[in-house]
């Protein structure tokens, strides 16, 4: 029998930093970008709502100016997402989390667009200076603003904490916003029947309540995607009432 020396064969390479450590770092970078984007978008929606309620041109311009910073975060997030796929090729639960974060980027970018839409309506109101009677028509936008903002806040909290229970609450609470939207449409129809000259304000208000509805829809989308990330269940087309929160 020939003895084999421990020194035979090519020298072994010293192990570098663990591949999982590099993956965690890149994933953490993407996650921080998404959460920062979320907080900026949340502030943008709140400011847009206040701008519309007060016909505040300064706040409306602030919302529109913030759009550039949010787009920059959108681009940075997409680049970080591409890096994760190209270098690490995540699988299983890691892949689900990466997908959830990339989808959140899309939803947040769309919410930002709705905030800019609200700011545009606020600018038009400032220029036209509607009477107190005409401004009453826009109260439905404010009625929808609070629950829509609540949904967005909770979805971002769920995303930050990876908390399925909160995500399920958001997905279920979205039904309330849908009811508010339908009720608002019925009220707006009465304004048209009372005075056809209200058509200009009714159209603007309809765009406003639709923007708020879309904010809520995208917040629910973030929550549903988080449920998928943590549980592996795709609930986008399912009833989440019976889904366990554990």
N, C-alpha and C positions, 0 to 999 in steps of 0.2 A: 504494500500500500504506500502510496506516495503522500507524504505529509504536505499539506497546503499551508503555506505561511500566511499570516494575517496581513503581511505587507504586500502580498501579490495583488495584481489587478490595479485599475486606475484609481487614483486618489479620490476620495469622496468629497463632494462639494459641501461646504458649510451651509446649513439651512438658513435661508433668509427669513424675513418676517413672514409669519404664517399668512397663507392666502386668505384665510377667514378674517384676519385682522384688517387686511387691505379692503376686503369686501365691506366689512362693517364701517370702515371709514368712509368709503364712497357712498354707501347707503345712507349713512348719517348725514353726509353733505347734501344729498338729494332731499332727504327728509327735512332738513333745516331750511332749505330753499322753499320747499312747498309750504311749510308752516309760516315762514316770513311772508310769502305771497298771500297766504290766507289772512293774516292779520292786516295787511295793507288793503286787501279787497274788502274785508269787513269794515274797516274805517271808511273806505271809499263809499260803500253803500249807506252807512250812517250819515255821512256828510251829504250825499246826494238826497237822501230823504229829508234832511233838515233844510237843504237848499230849496227843495220843492215846497215844503210847508211854509217857509218864510219868504219865498220869492227872492232869495239871497243870491245875487249875481256873483259875489266873491266866493262863496262856497261852491257854486256851480263850476266856476273856473278852476277851483282847487281840485275838484273831482276829475275834470278833463285833463289837467296838467299831470295828475298822478298816474294817468294811463301809461305814460312813457316808462315810468319806473316799474310798473307791473309787467309791461311787455318785456322789459329787460330780464326780469325774474323768470318769466315764461321761457325765454330763450336759454337762460342759464340752466333751468331745470331740464329742458329737453336735451341739452348737451350732457348734463350729468346722468340722465337716464340712458342716453346712447352709450356712454362710457361703461355703465354697469353691464349692459348687454354685451358690448364688444369684448370686454376684458374678463368678466366673471361668469357670464352665461348662467344666471341664477335659475334654480329649479325649485319645485314644490312650494313650500310656504314663502321662501324668499322671493320666488318669482311672482307669487300673488301679491306680496307687499309692494314690489316694484311696479306692478301693473296698477295697483290701487293708487300709488303716488302719482304715476303718469296720468291716470284718469282724473285725479284731483286737480292737476295742473290745468287740464282742459276745462273742467267745470269752473274753476276759479277765474280763468281768463274770460269765460262767457259771462260770469257774474259781473266782472269788471265792465264788460261791454254794456250790460243792463244798467249799471250805475251811471255810465256816461250818457245813456239814453235818458235817464231821469234828470241828469244835469242839463241836458239839452232842452227838455221841457221846462225846467226852472228858468232857463235863460229866456225862453219865449214868453213866459209869464211875466218876467221882469220887464221885458220890452213892451208888452201889451198893457200891463197894469190892470188886470181884471178887477171888477168891483167886488165888494164883500159878498154880494149875493152870488156872483159867478165863482168866487173862490170856494164857496161851500161845496161845489161840485167835486172838488179835488179831495174832499175829506176821506173818500174811500181809499185813496192811495195811502194815506196815513194809517187807516184802519188795517191795511195789509202790511204796512212797513214793519210794525213791531213783531208779529209772528214770523215774518220772513227773515228778519234779522236774528230772532231767537233760534230759528232752525239753522242758520248759518253758524252762529256762535256754538251751538251744541255739536254740529257736525265737525267743526274744527277742533273742539275739545275732544270728541271721540277719536278723531284722527291722531291728535297729539298723544293721547293716552292709550290708543288701541283698545278702546272700551266698547265692547259689543253692546252692552246694555243701553248705553247712551245712543249708539247708532240705531238700535231698534226703535227707541223712543222717537228719534228724528223721522225715521221712515214712516212711523204710524201717525205722527203729528202733521205730516204733509197733507193729510186728508182735510184737516181743518182749514188750511189755506185755500184749498180747492173750493170749499164751501163759501168762504169769504169772497172769492173771486166771482162765483156765480151770483151771489147776492148783490155784489157791486154792479154787475152787468144789468141786473133787473132794475136797480135804482137809477142807473144812468139812462135807461130807456124811459123812465118817467120824466126825467129832465127834458128829454127831446119832445115828449108829448105835451108837456106844459108850455114849452116855447121853442120852436124850431131854430131860433137864433142861438140857442145853446150848443148847436152842433159842433162849433169849433172847440169849445171847452170839453164837450163830451168825448170828442176824438182824442184830445190830448190826455184826458183822464184815463180813457181806455188803454192808451199806450202805457200810461204810468202803472195801472194795476196789472197789466200784462207783464211789465218788467218785474214787478214785485213777485208775481206768480213764478216767473222764470228763475228768480233768485232762490225761491223756495224749492223749486224742482231740482236745481243743480245742487243745493245743499243736501237734499234727500239722496241724490245720486252719489255724492261723496260718502254718505252714511252707508248706503247699500253696497258700495264697493268695498268699504271697510269690513262689513259683515262677511263678504266673500273672502277678503284677505285673511281674516282670523279663523273663520269656520270652514272655509272651502266650499260654502254653499252659495250658488248664484241666485240671489233673491230679487233680481231686477224685475222679473215677471211673475213673482210669487207673492202671496200674502204672508207678511212677516209676523202676524199676530201670534201664531203658535210656535214661532221659532224660539228655542230656549236661549236665554241671555248668558248662560254659563259657557 
